[in-house]
Amino acid sequence: MKIYIKYMVSIRCKLIVKAELDKMDIGYSGVELGEAILTNDLTSEDHDILKIALLRSGLELLDDKKAMLIEKIKNIIIEMVHYTEEPLKINFSDFLSEKLSQEYTYLSH
């Protein structure tokens, strides 16, 4: 199961999410900017507890599909600007479409 987290823009944010998941004994296989891949589905109770715990740290668990997509786009841009040393060799709109497997016209809306 993949969960999406708003305002997760740095390595420190990733550490906070990992710490909260560990504290709640929720298994995960990866935590990246804006998302965490959980090994099992969250119960509604765990979802609510995690949501509150993340809010205390200034992060927000996303449930809305449009908000998730917007957050993915923002995180790709952040990753590209801060963590990529090589310049893009393709048009940025093509890059976004490729990374998200969506048509750019859909993404731009």
C-alpha positions as CSV (number, residue, x, y, z in Angstrom):
1,M,0.0,0.0,0.0
2,K,1.3,3.4,-0.9
3,I,0.4,6.5,1.2
4,Y,1.0,10.1,0.1
5,I,2.2,12.8,2.5
6,K,2.0,16.6,1.9
7,Y,4.8,19.0,2.8
8,M,7.4,16.2,2.8
9,V,10.2,17.9,1.0
10,S,13.5,17.0,2.7
11,I,15.5,14.2,4.1
12,R,14.5,15.3,7.6
13,C,10.8,14.8,6.7
14,K,11.6,11.3,5.5
15,L,13.2,10.6,8.9
16,I,10.2,11.9,10.7
17,V,7.8,9.7,8.7
18,K,10.1,6.6,9.3
19,A,10.1,7.4,13.0
20,E,6.3,7.6,13.2
21,L,5.9,4.4,11.3
22,D,8.4,2.6,13.5
23,K,6.7,4.0,16.6
24,M,3.3,2.6,15.5
25,D,5.0,-0.7,14.4
26,I,3.8,-0.2,10.8
27,G,6.0,-2.0,8.3
28,Y,7.3,-0.2,5.3
29,S,9.5,-1.0,2.4
30,G,10.4,2.5,1.4
31,V,10.0,6.2,2.2
32,E,10.6,8.8,-0.4
33,L,9.7,12.4,-0.8
34,G,5.9,12.7,-0.6
35,E,5.2,9.0,-0.2
36,A,5.7,5.8,1.8
37,I,5.3,2.3,0.7
38,L,3.7,0.2,3.4
39,T,4.0,-3.6,3.6
40,N,0.3,-3.9,4.7
41,D,-2.9,-1.9,4.4
42,L,-3.6,0.5,7.2
43,T,-6.6,0.0,9.4
44,S,-8.9,3.0,9.7
45,E,-7.7,3.4,13.3
46,D,-4.0,3.4,12.4
47,H,-4.8,5.8,9.5
48,D,-6.3,8.3,11.9
49,I,-3.5,7.9,14.5
50,L,-0.8,8.3,11.8
51,K,-2.6,11.3,10.3
52,I,-2.6,13.1,13.7
53,A,1.0,12.1,14.4
54,L,2.1,13.5,11.1
55,L,0.1,16.7,11.6
56,R,2.0,17.4,14.8
57,S,5.2,17.4,12.7
58,G,3.8,19.7,10.1
59,L,3.1,16.9,7.6
60,E,-0.3,15.9,6.2
61,L,-1.6,12.5,5.1
62,L,-3.3,12.9,1.7
63,D,-6.6,11.2,0.8
64,D,-7.7,13.2,-2.2
65,K,-6.5,11.9,-5.6
66,K,-6.0,15.4,-7.1
67,A,-4.0,16.6,-4.0
68,M,-1.9,13.4,-4.4
69,L,-1.1,14.2,-8.0
70,I,-0.2,17.8,-7.2
71,E,2.1,16.6,-4.4
72,K,3.8,14.1,-6.8
73,I,4.5,16.9,-9.3
74,K,5.9,19.2,-6.6
75,N,8.1,16.4,-5.3
76,I,9.5,15.6,-8.7
77,I,10.3,19.3,-9.2
78,I,12.0,19.5,-5.7
79,E,14.0,16.3,-6.4
80,M,15.1,17.6,-9.8
81,V,16.1,21.0,-8.5
82,H,17.9,19.9,-5.2
83,Y,19.1,16.4,-5.8
84,T,19.9,16.1,-9.5
85,E,23.2,17.3,-10.8
86,E,22.8,16.7,-14.5
87,P,20.6,19.0,-16.6
88,L,17.5,17.6,-18.3
89,K,18.1,16.4,-21.8
90,I,14.3,16.5,-22.7
91,N,11.5,19.0,-22.4
92,F,10.3,19.4,-18.8
93,S,6.7,18.6,-19.7
94,D,7.9,15.3,-21.3
95,F,10.0,14.6,-18.2
96,L,6.9,15.0,-16.0
97,S,4.7,12.9,-18.3
98,E,7.3,10.1,-18.3
99,K,7.9,10.1,-14.5
100,L,4.1,10.1,-13.7
101,S,3.0,7.9,-16.7
102,Q,0.3,10.5,-17.6
103,E,-0.3,12.8,-20.5
104,Y,1.0,16.3,-19.9
105,T,-2.4,17.8,-20.8
106,Y,-4.0,15.8,-18.0
107,L,-1.2,16.9,-15.6
108,S,-1.5,20.6,-16.5
109,H,-5.2,20.6,-15.5
